[in-house]
Amino acid sequence: MRLSLTAREQPIYTTRAHVFQIDPTTKKNWVPASKQAVTVSYFYDSTRNSYRIISVDGSKVIINSTITPNMTFTKTSQKFGQWADSRANTVFGLGFASEQQLTKFAEKFQEVKEAAKLARDKSQEKVETLSNHSQSESGRETPSNNQASSINGTDDEKISHVGPEAALLKSENERLKSAVEQSNTNAKKWETELQTLRENNARLVDALQESSANVESWKKQLSACKEESDTLRQKIAELEAQCNEANQEKEKNAQLTVRVKELEAELQDKEQELENLRKQAEIIPQLMSECESITAKLQAAETRNKELEGRIQGLQLDIDDSRQKQGNMKIELKNLMDVLDGKLDELQEFRQGLSKLGVDN
C-alpha cells in the first residue's frame, strides 16, 4: 500500500499499539499486521477537512483509514478495541499496553468522528447554498430567453414579408452568430480549463515539493524509529535478563521461605526444649539440696567405711593371730595327744603287768 501525505496533513494524536486485521476468509479470527507495537496516529487534512488513522511498520502501511461519521470504535476488552472500515473492506483491531491508552484512543476517535460529522454537515450546507444560487440564476435568465424568442418571432414575421434571398442571408447570419457565440463559449470554457490546469499544475508542483520534504522528514522519522526500535530491543533484552534474574530470585526466595519454615519449626522445638529445661531448672535447687544431703551421707558413709575397714583390718589381724595360735595349739594338742597315747599305752602295759602280778599272787 502506498501512502501519500501532504504538508497540510498533520498528526494530532499519536500512540503505540499492536495492529490486527480481521481474517478476510473466516471474518472471525484476527491476523497480526505487525510483529510488535507500532506507532498509530490521527492525521488532519486542513484542505479537505478530513481525518485519517495511519500506521506504518517499516516501509509497509498497515493502517490507512479515513474516519467517517458512520464509523464506531468498540472496546472488546480492557486493552483491545476495533472499528470497521467499509472503504478498505476490513476491520482493524488495536491491542494496547494499558487500559488508559485504550480509553484515550477511544475518546480521540469519538472526538474526530464528531468533527468529521460537523465537516460533512457544513459541506452539505455549502452544496445546498450553491444549488439554490444556481437555480435562482437560471430563473433570472428565463425572461431574457423568452424576450429573445419573442424578438425572434417578430423577425420571423418580418422575414415572412421579405424575399427568399434576404431570408437566406438572415438564416446564414443567424448560423454565423450562433457559431460565433459557440466559439466564444468554447473559448471561455478553454480559458477556464487552462486556468484550472495551471492551478492544478501549481498545486502539483507544490505537492511534489511538499512530498519531497515529507520524504526527507519520513526518512528522518524512519531512522529515528529504527534507532528507537534498536533501543527498545536492547531494553527488551535487558528486561528479559532482569526477568530471568527475577525468576532466579523467586526460586531463591521460595527456597529461603522453605528454609525459614524449617528454622521456625526447629525454633519451636528449641523453645519447647528450653521450656522443659526451665521447668527442670526450677527443681535444680531441690536437687542440689538433695545432692548435698546425699554427699554428706556419702561422706559419712565413707568415713564409717574407713572405720569399718580399720576394724576389719584389726579383726583380720586378730583372725590371723587366732589362726596362728590355733595352729600352734593344734600342734601342741597333737603333741599332747601323742604324749597321751604314749602314756595310755604305758598305762595299759602297766595294767596288764598289774593283772599279771595279781594272777601270779
Secondary structure as UniProt FT lines:
FT   TURN            7..8
FT   STRAND          9..22
FT   TURN            24..26
FT   STRAND          30..32
FT   STRAND          38..45
FT   TURN            46..49
FT   STRAND          50..57
FT   TURN            58..59
FT   STRAND          60..66
FT   TURN            69..70
FT   STRAND          74..75
FT   STRAND          80..85
FT   TURN            86..89
FT   STRAND          90..95
FT   HELIX           99..159
FT   TURN            160..161
FT   HELIX           164..282
FT   HELIX           284..360
//
